[in-house]
Amino acid sequence: MRNNLLKVSKHTTIATMSLLIIIMVAATIAEKTYGTSFVSRNFYSNPVFIILWFVAAFAGTIYIMKRKLYRRIITFCMHVSFIIILAGALTTHFFGLQGSIHIRMNENPIQNFKTAENEEHKLPFSISLKDFHTEYYPGTTTPMDYVSTIIIHDNKNTEGSVSMNKIFKYSGYRFYQSGYDADGKGSTLYVSQDPAGIAITYCGYIMLFLTMILFFFTKKSALAKRISAACIFMTIPFASSFAGNNIPPSLPLRTAKAFGNIRVNHNGRITPVQTLAIDFTKKIYGEKNYKGLSPEQVLTGFFFYYDYWKEERCIRIKSKYVQNILGIESKYAKLSDFIDTDGFKIERQLKNENNRTRIRELEEAAEKFSLISSLCTGNLLKIYPVYDKGKKTFAWYSIPDNLPATLERDKWLFIRYSMNYVAEKVAMKDFVETENLIYKIIKYQTDETGYIPSEFKFNAEKVYNSLINLKILAMLCLTIGISGYIFQIYNIVKEKNNYIVNRCLYYALFPTLTYISGIIILRWIISGHIPVSNGFETMLAISAVSIIFSIVFHRQKGNTVSMGYLISGLALLVAMMGDSNPEITPLMPVLSSPLLSIHVMSVMISYSLFAIMMLNGISAEILYRNGNRKNDISNLEMQSRVILYPAVFMLVFGIFIGAIWANISWGRYWGWDPKEVWALITMLIYSSALHADSITCFRKHMFFHRFCILAFLSVLITYFGVNFILGGMHSYA
């Protein structure tokens, strides 16, 4: 009887978890077609879906008890923590209350709010809005936070503040900043009442985190203790240039570099004009340099020598369709190609075009034309900080902008005419005086602005601008990785050992890590936050983590070092593909949380480890097909099993830290977003391999290796599939 119950509970748990994975996969696909509301109603809120989770938890509990896992206290508590988390989610689903309330300044207190089911609910107190304001990053008009000051009206008036990542709690209710009115006099707050569900869930989180840490101190996981991290940080100049003939007129390199030192309000930050010039040149031409000219020379070329540069074929047009519209035979157009006697060619074509792909291609070309036009008219160069006495704020203005009426006349004249004087000296080829005038503009910026980045941060950005060229490094890492991987597999098959080559590859990891780490650190200094907020930065993180783990595991048998190069190169390649080097911008208010970096880095580390396991699996498959090499295959398996535990634990940790962050920011710790769902699917898939005692097929060497290869597809879908296909709140690239 006991054995029958043990088998039934085990098979029921496996079957229900497998079915849940299938349903979640189907839900994310359906959401792309039918929308979030449809999926939420028919999948995630469906009673069958909820019952399946209950059945899985119940059957799993029986199996745990029948296996007497309570004798292994750490493992037992770890499994119990998941059951507690599910119990918390169930409590929230049935007893939690969520909704929103809209309040405006100088209006009567409101007591009712609408729930998620669009029903009216009455608060045990009333609430009013005393003040709403937007906080900005210093010296810019980029929002840093949205802050509502509210008053709770009951027996006594209690004042509180609600902002992004800052909750206001009162009498069992939690208030989150959700939105605001366009006139800045109203605010929408998310309201949640779920004390029991949150308490139960957080108890589960705490137990889970503690048991994952304690697990590595058990005898069974002694090998996993070897995991550690080491980084060396330096900066190595890394730049390239291209030569060419028929170079259009431009400023001398020294004068152009001086112009690049002017501060400008660009992408919501105060940056060197050099940064704007790099973004401008890459956007227009597709490369950082043009015919051996620096980005600053390209930008100032268009600005000061417009008549020459408008005839320069430097505007990259990838679309054959747009090339035909512009009447060009190559992939580069000149500015004058966009205009004919009837006006702007692309605007005329857009009016008659219905194909979405062609519309997007036309808009991309129009954007480049607009960017150049904005530069040539001076609108792009917001280089003059002005204190508006009426609004009591600093703002950065370009030459043609309407200046505040309260601005002193001498400052008004400087803003209006200083760049004209610079252009006059450029025309006279008096570049010494040109540089003197440039320094006067920089001095004006320093004297007038209420905030300007420190000289250290400013110089860090210039160093970063000289370093950030990933193409050569990506190609180098891929070449070394692929060649080294093939070479080492060949040596294993032929039972050879080339010590010198292996050591050379190993020592080369350190300068590679140094360069990548330098880029990451510089982005951190420039942005003021840990750089893990977009696809480019997370790819850099994966690249660095892959190198670190190759250094840590280099003594293990297998292809650890070449794997590090290969994964790092692929990550860098993804980062640079499609001009995927986004400008450094301030964090969105909701992302201004220390939990962001913890969440992203934990998940990225796990993905890197899963990639190493996948490559181990490919190595094992090659060895298996070239003869029964049990010893080498077994060594690869041991390495992957050592990696498996921290990989799964880091993913689990990242998912639930993200859930805590979501609860702090949005009032709910799980929203069934496609990225969340696929991260959960990945966690469940890889977690199955941890249960080799129960799922006996995982004890077989080749089954485990093939599982590692196929399971990595879920990682690819979680990161790339969601970002580029499925979409959702978490999608970015």
C-alpha angles and dihedrals in degrees: 000000000000092000092049092051090047092053094044093050092047095048091043091053093048093045096048093045090050090049091049090053091051091049092049091049090051091047094055091050092047091049090061090058106030103027138243097288092055093050094044091052100040102032118019097033093039112120090227091058091049092046091052091057089049092049091048092050093045095047090044091052092052091048092050091051094045090049087051091230088158085084087069095058099188095049091043094051091047091058092043090054090062090051090051091050090052090048089053091050090049091050091051091048095053104029106021121102123209132173145120138261128201118209134174134202118263093015131116118278116270125221104178128072134180119249125219087265089057092251125138116249126185121225119218086237137026128248135208136182116244097175143349125194140161119233116212135207107262113277095005141080092234111122114245098175143352114225128193120189107204135183122216111212118206128104088332132018110251120192122208142168126232123189141146108303090004117098126198113215125197133163095340094314125111123205123203130186105251108159146331140220121263092242091056093238100100137055137197116214127194110227124205133178110183110123095150097045094047092046093051093044094048090049087056091049093050093048091047094050093047095048092048089055094044091047091073090059094059120100094243093063098046092123091055091063089077091077111109137140134235130179134184115199124203136130124242121189109242117176140141137196138194128221127217146157132247092039112190118233116282142161117279110269093251093050092045090051089051089053088050089061092065111108117240136182100242127163092349094306137093102245139160113272082241089073091050089048092053093049090046095050094045091048093050103034104019094236135077094240134037123209090334092308119129120240089254090055091050093049095046089042091062091042101047102023101038097148091060099039095050086068094048115108097225104118107104114222111183097178117089088204093058091043088059092048091052092044096237129138099206135051092259125076134187123230093251090059089073094062132061134164090284095053135249108009097204095050089052092050094047091061091062100036122101101166108104095212093051091045089054091049092049092048091050091055091044089053091058091050090048092049092054091045090051090053096046092051091048095243092118093057105077093173104137118087113207130184109222106211091194096054093028091225138112119242134174118236135195125221098268097039120117105256124217114274090230093061115120114252096239091054091044090054092047092053094045099046111021094088090046088059090050091051090049092054090046090054089051090048089235094144096165091061089041089060091046090055090047090055089050089056090050090049090051089052092050094047098044108038123090090213134020128165115264119262088248092056091042092053091044089058091051090051089048091051090055093048105044103098108117099168097086093041092049092050091046094050092047092048093049092042097050094040093045092046093052091043094051094045088051091051091050092049091047091041093238129140120206101190097177095054092046093051092047091052090048096051091047088062091074100061088042091054090044092056096046092044089050091056091048093048093047091050087050092052093045098045097037092227136079105276103241100104101106144027096269093052095046090051088053088051092051090048092053094043091051091054092046093053091047088056091048096047099035092113092059116097115254135052099311097137097045089045089057091054092045096050092041092050093048091049092050090047091054089048093056098037116110091011086295095171100109121199116261105258135173115270119264108253093252090054094054093103131111087226090069094071093042091049096047097041093050092052093044092051090052092049090051091051092048088053091054089050090051092052090047087054092052090049091051091049091052091048092047092053091049095054139309099295097170096164096053092041090050091051091052090049092051090051092050093047090052089052094043097072099052090039093056093039092051090050091049090047092049093049095050095042085054089051091053090049091049091051091052094047105033106017096248130079097208129033103168091241111169092250091051091047095049092046087054091047090051091049092051093046095051092040089063089067089059089065100067089138089064102028099050097189088074089067090070113094100222095039089057093048093048090048089055090053096048095038090059088070087073089056091051091050092045093055108025103020093054093041097050106022117016097038124190139147093305098047115118136144 
